Amino acid sequence: MIDPSLLARLKAALPPEALLAGEQLAGRTEDWMHLQPMRATLLLRPGSTAEVSTALALCHGAGQAVITHGGLTGVVHGTDTTQSDVVLSLERMRKIEAIEPLQRVALVEAGVTLQQLQEAADERGLAFPLDLGARGNATLGGNAATNAGGNRVLRFGMTREMVLGLEAVLADGTVIPALNRLIKNNSGYDLKQIFIGSEGTLGVITRLVLRLREKPARQEVAFAAVPGFDALAALLKHMDRALEGGLSAFEVMWPEFYELVTTPPSGGRPPVPHGAPCYVLIESLGGDSAADAERFQAALAKAAEDGLVDDAVVAKSQAEGAALWALRDDVMQTARWGLPFAFDVSVPIADMRAYVERVKADLRTNWPNVRAFVFGHMGDGNLHVVVSPDGLPANARPAVERIVYAPLQQVGGAISAEHGIGLEKKAWLSISRSPAEIDLMRTLKRAMDPKGILNPGRVI
């Protein structure tokens, strides 16, 4: 339980609305499916960086563990709590402080959701290109803390590439005001990189300076059936070359996932017939409406002529494009038979087909009737492997993890492409990181959080 003297100091130092406890926590959850009620007994909701600093300084002095909560869209148990934890949420820090059209940057508090910034930028003729299915709940502070990826990494990179500066609070309450607004700034160490992707273990991100782009004049979306994986890899290179830098997404689906999201009870309908070895959603973003549309359709026609595409549909309106994207985003269909085992890996494209075939074969060898679904952001090498627990023994999770993770070591793959490590993947970190790298991570953790109060046990 929380030390009563610490609780008294927190109540004296913070406004009443910044603390929730007891019955005030009713209905609060701590997981992405909102199935697990919050086990922590105290939730801190600071309304400013100064209040975050005060809260952390007091917790640090008492050696109190602090678990940070954002939009609760993570899937690696990074937000799990115990009754002895304090939760720190930035849900009251939701201001978009400034959008500067000339510099093309936004200054935001960390509790702002991804969708909020997307819409605010759009109103000013700009775009924030990070995009993922949880855009309505995922917070920008959480996106940065986990270095979120999403749908358009192929063109715009991970969150890391969109953060120009940030403000963070260390475990002892020290504020690091690294709010750089410049694209080019080599003035000493780039301190923001320490916090991006650290999953809240090295500091709490409170404000961000994010790079915006000019709003695309047109979006082209197509959905294609492809005759095989070799054709799929060739199609990626062809479209990227033909679209001259305009290719923004290349989302692959293996047949099991495509059939899942295009048959009842799913609301999706198949834009192309079932039966192909692979399917892909292709998107380009550009600034010249007529020329971009012509270039996109010509590239698809050439792909079909060269045997890289068996069948395809091109969205004729924004609504049709959104309907095609809705198929890719309908990942909750994989939960029809219970909470699935969800994996997020990176694989070199040259090794991707063999990896998928091996994982599927090993799963079927152990459980012949297993339901497994593969889809993902092929343009950046990120695949999602989702295994339904239906029909598997209760203790199957470790064996499934080994089947999915072990082959990655041989091909230089990553156990986490974009979801992070949290508590769930910590045991497998050595597959993707050397002992020297893990030791350096521990050194950073000890230096920046010597009492180990920030998200203890996560990552390392």
C-alpha positions in Angstrom: 0.0 0.0 0.0 1.0 3.7 -0.4 2.9 5.2 2.5 0.3 7.4 4.4 2.9 10.1 4.9 3.7 10.2 1.1 0.0 10.4 0.4 -0.4 13.4 2.8 2.5 15.2 1.1 1.1 14.6 -2.3 -2.3 15.9 -1.2 -0.7 19.0 0.3 1.4 19.7 -2.8 -1.1 19.0 -5.6 -4.6 20.4 -6.3 -7.5 18.1 -5.4 -8.3 17.3 -9.0 -4.8 15.9 -9.5 -5.4 12.9 -7.1 -7.9 10.1 -7.5 -8.2 7.3 -4.9 -10.7 4.8 -3.6 -14.1 4.9 -5.2 -12.9 7.6 -7.6 -11.0 4.9 -9.4 -14.1 2.8 -10.1 -14.3 1.9 -13.8 -10.6 2.6 -14.4 -8.7 0.0 -16.3 -5.0 -0.7 -17.1 -5.0 -2.7 -20.3 -5.7 -2.1 -24.0 -8.8 -4.3 -24.0 -10.1 -2.6 -20.8 -10.6 -5.9 -19.1 -8.3 -5.5 -16.1 -9.5 -3.1 -13.4 -6.8 -0.8 -12.2 -5.0 -2.5 -9.2 -3.1 0.6 -8.1 -4.9 2.5 -5.4 -3.7 6.1 -6.2 -3.8 7.9 -9.6 -2.0 11.2 -10.0 -3.3 13.5 -12.8 -1.0 16.5 -12.9 -2.1 19.5 -15.0 1.3 20.9 -15.7 5.0 20.1 -16.0 5.5 21.7 -12.6 3.0 19.4 -11.1 4.6 16.4 -12.7 7.9 17.5 -11.3 6.5 18.0 -7.8 4.8 14.5 -7.9 7.9 12.7 -9.1 10.2 14.5 -6.6 8.0 13.4 -3.7 7.7 9.8 -5.0 11.5 9.7 -5.6 12.1 10.9 -2.0 9.9 8.1 -0.7 11.2 5.4 -3.1 7.7 5.0 -4.5 7.2 3.1 -7.8 5.4 5.1 -10.4 3.7 3.6 -13.4 2.9 5.9 -16.3 -0.4 5.7 -18.2 -1.1 7.2 -21.5 -4.0 6.2 -23.8 -3.8 2.5 -22.7 -3.3 1.4 -26.3 -0.1 -0.6 -25.6 -0.2 -4.4 -25.9 3.0 -5.5 -24.0 1.7 -5.1 -20.4 3.7 -1.9 -19.9 0.8 -0.3 -17.9 0.2 -3.2 -15.5 0.1 -2.2 -11.8 0.0 -3.5 -8.3 -1.7 -2.2 -5.2 1.6 -0.7 -4.1 2.1 1.4 -7.3 1.2 5.0 -8.0 -0.1 5.7 -11.5 0.9 8.9 -13.2 -1.4 9.9 -16.1 -1.1 13.1 -18.2 -4.8 13.0 -19.2 -5.3 16.6 -17.9 -2.4 17.8 -20.1 -4.2 17.9 -23.4 -3.4 21.4 -24.8 -2.2 22.0 -28.4 -0.2 25.0 -27.4 0.9 26.2 -30.8 0.9 25.2 -34.5 3.4 27.2 -36.5 2.6 27.0 -40.3 5.8 28.6 -41.4 8.1 26.5 -39.3 5.7 23.6 -39.7 5.9 22.5 -36.1 3.4 21.8 -33.4 4.0 22.3 -29.6 1.7 20.0 -27.7 1.3 18.6 -24.2 1.9 14.9 -23.9 -1.7 14.0 -23.2 -3.0 15.2 -26.6 -4.2 12.3 -28.7 -2.8 11.5 -32.1 -6.2 12.2 -33.7 -6.5 15.6 -32.0 -3.2 16.8 -33.6 -4.1 15.2 -37.0 -7.3 17.2 -37.1 -5.8 20.4 -35.8 -3.0 20.2 -38.4 -5.5 19.4 -41.2 -7.5 22.6 -40.4 -4.4 24.6 -41.1 -3.5 22.9 -44.3 -0.9 20.7 -42.7 -0.5 17.1 -41.8 1.0 15.1 -38.9 1.9 11.9 -40.8 2.0 9.4 -37.9 -1.0 7.2 -38.2 -2.2 4.0 -36.5 -5.5 2.3 -35.7 -5.6 3.6 -32.1 -5.3 7.2 -33.2 -8.4 8.2 -31.2 -7.0 7.1 -27.8 -3.2 6.9 -28.2 -1.5 10.0 -26.7 1.4 11.7 -28.3 3.5 11.3 -25.2 2.9 7.6 -25.3 3.7 7.5 -29.1 7.0 9.1 -28.3 7.7 7.0 -25.3 7.2 3.9 -27.3 8.5 5.2 -30.6 5.3 4.2 -32.3 5.3 3.2 -35.9 2.0 2.6 -37.7 0.9 2.7 -41.2 3.2 5.2 -43.0 6.6 4.4 -41.7 7.7 3.5 -45.2 7.6 7.2 -46.2 7.7 9.2 -43.0 9.6 7.0 -40.5 8.8 6.2 -36.9 7.7 8.7 -34.3 11.4 9.4 -33.7 11.7 11.1 -37.1 8.8 13.4 -36.2 10.0 14.7 -32.8 12.2 17.8 -33.0 12.2 18.4 -29.3 10.6 17.5 -26.1 10.4 18.3 -22.4 10.8 15.5 -19.9 10.9 15.1 -16.1 13.4 12.8 -14.6 12.7 10.5 -11.7 13.9 13.0 -9.1 11.7 15.8 -10.5 14.4 17.5 -12.6 12.8 19.1 -15.7 14.8 18.7 -19.0 13.5 21.5 -21.3 14.8 20.2 -24.7 12.1 21.9 -26.8 14.1 22.3 -30.0 12.1 23.6 -33.0 14.8 23.2 -35.6 15.3 20.4 -38.1 19.0 20.9 -38.0 20.6 21.3 -34.6 23.8 19.5 -33.8 24.6 21.6 -30.7 25.8 18.8 -28.4 24.1 15.5 -27.5 20.6 15.0 -28.9 19.0 14.4 -25.5 15.5 13.8 -26.8 16.6 10.5 -28.2 17.3 9.2 -24.7 13.5 9.4 -23.9 12.0 8.4 -27.2 11.4 4.6 -27.1 12.4 4.3 -23.5 8.9 3.3 -22.5 8.8 5.8 -19.6 11.7 4.1 -17.8 14.1 7.0 -18.0 11.8 10.0 -17.6 8.2 11.2 -18.2 7.7 13.2 -21.4 5.4 16.2 -20.7 5.6 18.3 -23.9 6.7 17.8 -27.5 7.7 19.8 -30.5 6.5 17.7 -33.5 7.4 18.2 -37.2 4.4 18.7 -39.5 4.2 18.3 -43.3 2.2 20.0 -46.0 -1.2 18.5 -46.3 -1.3 16.1 -49.3 -3.6 17.3 -52.1 -4.6 13.8 -53.0 -4.6 10.3 -51.6 -4.6 7.2 -53.9 -5.6 3.9 -52.5 -5.7 0.5 -54.2 -6.2 -3.1 -53.0 -4.7 -5.9 -55.0 -4.5 -9.7 -55.1 -0.9 -10.9 -55.8 0.1 -14.2 -57.2 2.8 -15.0 -54.6 5.4 -13.6 -52.2 8.1 -13.0 -54.9 5.6 -10.9 -56.9 4.7 -9.1 -53.7 8.3 -8.1 -53.0 8.8 -7.1 -56.6 5.6 -5.1 -56.5 6.9 -3.1 -53.6 10.0 -2.1 -55.4 8.1 -1.3 -58.6 5.5 0.9 -56.9 8.1 2.8 -54.9 10.1 3.5 -58.0 7.2 4.3 -60.2 5.6 6.7 -57.7 8.8 8.7 -57.3 8.7 9.0 -53.5 4.9 9.1 -53.2 4.4 5.6 -51.9 3.2 6.0 -48.3 1.9 2.6 -47.3 2.2 -1.0 -48.4 0.1 -3.2 -46.2 0.2 -6.9 -46.8 -2.4 -9.5 -45.7 -2.0 -13.3 -45.8 -5.2 -15.1 -46.9 -6.3 -16.1 -43.4 -6.5 -12.5 -42.2 -8.1 -11.2 -45.5 -10.8 -13.8 -45.3 -11.4 -13.0 -41.6 -12.0 -9.3 -42.2 -14.1 -9.8 -45.3 -16.6 -12.4 -44.1 -19.5 -12.2 -41.6 -19.7 -11.3 -38.8 -17.1 -8.8 -40.0 -18.7 -5.8 -41.7 -16.1 -5.8 -44.4 -16.7 -7.2 -47.9 -14.0 -8.5 -50.3 -12.9 -5.8 -52.8 -11.2 -8.6 -54.8 -12.1 -12.4 -54.7 -10.7 -14.8 -52.1 -8.2 -17.4 -53.2 -5.0 -15.4 -53.8 -1.7 -16.2 -52.0 -1.3 -12.6 -50.8 -3.2 -9.3 -50.7 -1.9 -5.8 -50.4 -3.2 -2.3 -49.7 -1.2 0.4 -51.5 -1.4 4.1 -50.7 0.3 7.1 -52.2 0.1 10.7 -51.1 0.9 13.6 -53.4 0.5 17.3 -54.2 -0.7 17.2 -57.8 -4.1 15.7 -58.0 -4.4 14.9 -61.7 -0.8 13.8 -62.2 -0.7 11.7 -59.1 -3.8 9.8 -60.0 -2.5 9.2 -63.5 0.9 8.0 -62.3 -0.7 5.7 -59.7 -3.0 4.0 -62.1 -0.2 3.7 -64.7 2.0 2.0 -62.2 -0.7 -0.5 -61.3 -1.4 -1.2 -64.9 2.3 -1.9 -65.6 2.4 -4.2 -62.5 -0.5 -6.1 -63.9 1.1 -6.3 -67.3 4.3 -7.7 -65.7 2.4 -10.4 -63.7 2.8 -8.8 -60.3 -0.9 -8.3 -59.8 -3.7 -10.7 -60.5 -6.6 -8.4 -59.7 -7.0 -4.9 -58.2 -9.4 -2.2 -57.3 -8.6 1.5 -57.1 -10.6 3.8 -54.7 -12.6 6.4 -56.6 -13.4 8.5 -53.6 -12.2 9.2 -50.1 -15.0 7.0 -48.7 -13.9 4.1 -50.9 -10.3 4.6 -49.7 -11.4 4.7 -46.1 -13.4 1.4 -46.6 -10.2 -0.3 -47.9 -8.2 1.0 -45.0 -11.0 -0.2 -42.6 -10.2 -3.8 -43.7 -6.6 -3.4 -42.6 -7.6 -1.7 -39.3 -10.2 -4.3 -38.4 -7.7 -6.3 -36.2 -10.3 -6.8 -33.4 -11.7 -9.6 -35.6 -8.8 -11.7 -34.4 -10.4 -11.6 -30.9 -13.5 -13.5 -31.9 -12.4 -16.6 -30.1 -10.9 -15.0 -27.1 -8.0 -12.6 -26.3 -5.4 -13.5 -28.9 -1.6 -13.8 -28.6 -0.4 -10.8 -30.5 3.1 -10.5 -31.8 4.9 -7.6 -33.5 8.1 -8.5 -35.2 10.5 -7.1 -37.8 11.9 -9.4 -40.5 14.2 -8.6 -43.5 12.0 -8.7 -46.6 14.3 -11.3 -48.2 13.6 -13.7 -45.2 9.9 -12.9 -44.8 8.3 -15.6 -46.8 10.4 -18.4 -45.2 9.8 -16.9 -41.7 6.0 -16.9 -42.2 6.0 -20.4 -43.6 8.1 -21.7 -40.7 6.0 -20.1 -38.0 2.7 -21.4 -39.6 4.1 -24.9 -40.0 5.5 -25.0 -36.4 2.2 -23.8 -35.0 0.3 -26.5 -37.0 2.7 -29.2 -36.0 1.9 -28.5 -32.3 -1.8 -27.6 -32.8 -3.2 -28.8 -36.1 -6.4 -26.7 -35.8 -4.7 -23.5 -34.7 -6.0 -20.1 -36.0 -3.1 -17.9 -37.0 -3.3 -14.6 -38.8 -0.4 -12.7 -40.5 -0.6 -9.1 -41.8 1.5 -5.9 -41.5 3.5 -3.1 -42.8 5.6 -5.0 -45.3 7.2 -1.8 -46.7 9.2 -1.4 -43.5 9.5 -5.1 -42.7 7.0 -5.2 -39.8 4.7 -8.2 -39.5 2.0 -8.8 -37.0 1.4 -12.5 -36.1 -1.8 -13.1 -34.2 -2.6 -16.5 -32.7 -6.1 -17.3 -31.4 -6.1 -19.2 -28.0 -9.2 -21.1 -29.1 -8.4 -24.8 -28.8 -4.9 -24.3 -27.4 -4.0 -25.6 -23.9 -4.0 -23.0 -21.1 -0.2 -23.1 -20.8 0.5 -22.7 -24.6 1.7 -19.1 -24.5 5.5 -19.8 -23.8 5.6 -22.4 -26.6 3.8 -20.0 -29.1 6.3 -17.3 -28.1 9.2 -19.6 -28.8 7.8 -20.5 -32.2 7.4 -16.8 -33.2 10.6 -15.4 -31.7 13.3 -18.1 -32.0 13.6 -17.9 -35.8 14.3 -14.1 -35.7 17.7 -14.6 -34.2 18.9 -16.4 -37.4 17.8 -13.6 -39.7 18.7 -10.5 -37.7 15.0 -9.8 -36.9 13.5 -7.9 -34.0 11.1 -9.2 -31.4 9.4 -5.8 -31.3 9.0 -3.7 -34.4 6.8 -1.0 -32.9 5.0 -2.2 -29.7 7.9 -2.0 -27.3 9.1 -4.5 -24.7 7.1 -3.7 -21.6 6.9 -6.7 -19.2 5.8 -9.2 -21.9 8.8 -9.4 -24.1 11.6 -8.8 -21.6 12.6 -12.4 -21.4 13.2 -12.4 -25.2 15.2 -9.2 -25.5 18.5 -11.0 -26.0 17.3 -12.2 -29.4 17.5 -8.7 -30.7 20.0 -7.0 -28.4 23.6 -8.1 -27.5 24.8 -8.4 -23.9 26.8 -5.2 -24.4 23.7 -3.3 -25.5 21.6 -4.6 -22.6 24.4 -3.7 -20.2 24.5 -0.1 -21.6 20.7 0.1 -21.2 21.1 -0.9 -17.5 23.8 1.7 -17.1 21.5 4.4 -18.5 18.7 3.3 -16.2 20.9 3.4 -13.1 22.3 6.8 -14.0 18.9 8.4 -14.7 16.7 6.6 -12.2 19.0 5.3 -9.4 16.1 4.3 -7.2 14.4 2.5 -10.0 11.0 4.1 -9.4 9.9 4.8 -13.1 8.0 1.9 -14.6 10.1 -0.7 -12.7 10.7 -4.0 -14.3 9.9 -2.8 -17.8 12.2 -3.3 -20.8 15.2 -4.6 -18.7 
